[in-house]
Amino acid sequence: MATEENNTANDLADLKDVVGDAPAADAGATEGEATPAAPTMPLREQELDAQGRAYATGRRKDATARVWLKPGTGKVTVNGRDQEVYFARPTLRLVINQPFAIAEREGQYDVVCTVTGGGLSGQAGAVKHGISQALTRYEPALRSVIKAAGFLTRDSRVVERKKYGKAKARRSFQFSKR
């Protein structure tokens, strides 16, 4: 029985030398205390403006979104209009609310954003990217969760340009035999 405790203590204390049964119990206690005290990554500072809002810029395709985030009731305003009016498709609204769902913060923040360029899909992606960035600036502890979901990385895919002698980027004109 004592040898099993010593083997467990060796595993828990990162294979340090343990002498006797008493240090085995202490090694487990010190290891349990050290885990929460030492975070894996250094915590960043909260970045707020004079009004207490977090600001971030999000980009996707040709769209750029400027996003301001503050505590509130979960209202999202895009270019002065409610999100249900601006993004009529439910899938686009789902894309916008993904960062809050991942961070378990639905209905806790108000978002005001201005979006320019691109189409509705690119604009929704830009707003999502901006909300993710602003959320990490308001609550730096959420950065690891949002980063693991891949929301902090800008999606660099853009439309390939049209080439001369082609109908589109790669599509040839229709072939006519006669």
C-alpha positions in Angstrom: 0.0 0.0 0.0 2.8 2.4 0.9 4.6 1.7 -2.4 1.5 2.5 -4.4 1.3 5.9 -2.6 4.9 6.6 -3.4 4.4 5.8 -7.1 1.4 8.1 -7.2 3.4 10.8 -5.5 6.2 10.4 -8.0 3.8 10.9 -10.9 2.1 13.9 -9.2 5.3 15.7 -8.2 6.8 15.4 -11.6 9.1 12.5 -10.7 10.9 14.2 -7.8 12.4 12.1 -5.1 9.9 11.4 -2.4 11.1 10.0 0.9 8.6 8.3 3.2 4.8 8.4 3.3 4.3 11.9 4.8 5.9 13.8 1.9 3.7 11.9 -0.5 0.6 13.6 0.9 2.3 17.0 1.0 3.4 16.6 -2.7 -0.2 16.2 -3.8 -1.3 19.2 -1.8 1.5 21.5 -3.1 0.9 20.4 -6.7 -2.9 21.1 -6.4 -2.1 24.6 -5.0 0.4 25.5 -7.7 -1.8 24.7 -10.7 -4.3 27.6 -10.3 -1.6 30.1 -9.2 0.5 29.7 -12.4 -1.6 30.5 -15.6 -0.4 29.0 -18.8 -0.3 32.3 -20.6 0.3 35.8 -19.3 -3.0 37.7 -19.0 -3.3 40.8 -21.1 -4.7 44.1 -19.9 -8.2 45.3 -20.4 -8.3 47.9 -23.2 -11.2 50.4 -22.9 -11.9 53.9 -24.3 -13.2 56.9 -22.3 -16.8 55.7 -22.5 -15.9 52.3 -21.1 -16.2 50.5 -24.4 -13.9 48.0 -26.1 -13.1 48.8 -29.7 -11.9 46.5 -32.4 -11.7 46.2 -36.2 -12.9 43.1 -38.0 -12.2 42.2 -41.6 -13.5 39.5 -44.0 -13.3 39.5 -47.9 -13.7 43.2 -48.9 -15.7 44.1 -45.8 -14.4 46.1 -42.8 -16.3 46.4 -39.5 -15.6 48.9 -36.7 -17.0 47.4 -33.5 -17.7 48.9 -30.1 -18.6 46.6 -27.2 -20.0 47.6 -23.8 -22.0 45.8 -21.1 -25.7 45.8 -21.8 -28.7 43.7 -22.7 -27.4 42.0 -25.9 -28.6 44.6 -28.5 -26.6 44.5 -31.7 -26.8 47.7 -33.9 -25.3 47.6 -37.4 -25.0 50.9 -39.3 -27.7 52.4 -37.1 -30.2 49.6 -37.7 -31.0 46.6 -35.6 -29.3 43.3 -36.6 -32.6 41.7 -37.5 -33.2 44.5 -40.1 -29.7 44.7 -41.5 -29.0 41.0 -41.6 -32.4 39.5 -42.6 -31.1 36.0 -43.0 -31.0 34.0 -39.8 -27.7 32.3 -40.8 -26.0 35.7 -40.8 -27.3 36.6 -37.4 -26.1 33.2 -36.2 -22.6 34.0 -37.5 -22.6 37.3 -35.6 -23.6 35.7 -32.3 -21.1 32.8 -32.4 -18.4 34.6 -30.3 -20.9 35.2 -27.5 -22.1 31.6 -27.6 -18.6 30.2 -27.4 -17.7 32.6 -24.5 -21.1 31.9 -22.8 -21.9 35.7 -22.8 -25.2 35.8 -24.7 -27.3 38.9 -23.8 -24.5 40.5 -21.6 -23.0 43.0 -24.1 -24.4 45.6 -26.4 -22.6 45.9 -29.8 -22.5 49.0 -32.0 -20.8 48.6 -35.3 -20.3 50.3 -38.7 -19.6 48.1 -41.7 -18.4 49.1 -45.1 -17.5 47.2 -48.3 -18.3 43.7 -49.5 -21.6 41.9 -49.4 -23.8 40.7 -46.5 -21.9 37.5 -46.0 -18.5 39.2 -45.8 -19.9 41.9 -43.6 -21.3 39.4 -41.2 -17.9 37.7 -41.1 -16.3 41.0 -40.5 -18.6 41.8 -37.6 -17.9 38.4 -36.1 -14.2 39.0 -36.3 -14.6 42.4 -34.7 -16.8 41.2 -31.9 -14.3 38.5 -31.1 -11.4 41.0 -31.0 -13.4 43.4 -28.9 -14.5 40.7 -26.5 -10.9 39.7 -25.8 -10.1 43.3 -25.2 -12.9 43.7 -22.7 -12.4 40.3 -21.0 -8.8 39.2 -21.6 -9.5 35.9 -19.8 -11.8 34.8 -22.7 -8.9 35.0 -25.2 -7.9 31.4 -25.0 -11.5 30.2 -25.5 -12.2 32.5 -28.5 -8.8 31.8 -30.0 -9.3 28.0 -29.7 -12.5 28.4 -31.7 -10.5 30.2 -34.4 -12.4 33.5 -34.2 -9.4 35.8 -33.7 -7.8 34.8 -37.0 -8.7 36.9 -40.0 -10.1 34.7 -42.8 -7.7 35.7 -45.6 -9.7 34.1 -48.5 -10.7 36.6 -51.1 -12.2 36.4 -54.6 -9.6 35.6 -57.3 -9.3 38.3 -59.9 -10.7 37.9 -63.4 -8.1 37.2 -66.1 -8.2 38.5 -69.7 -9.3 36.0 -72.2 -11.5 34.3 -69.6 -15.1 34.6 -68.7 -14.3 34.7 -65.0 -11.1 34.0 -63.0 -10.7 30.5 -64.5 -13.8 29.8 -66.5 -13.3 29.8 -70.3 -15.8 31.1 -72.8 -18.2 28.5 -74.2 -16.6 26.5 -76.9 -18.3 26.6 -80.3 -17.6 23.7 -82.7 -19.1 25.4 -85.7 
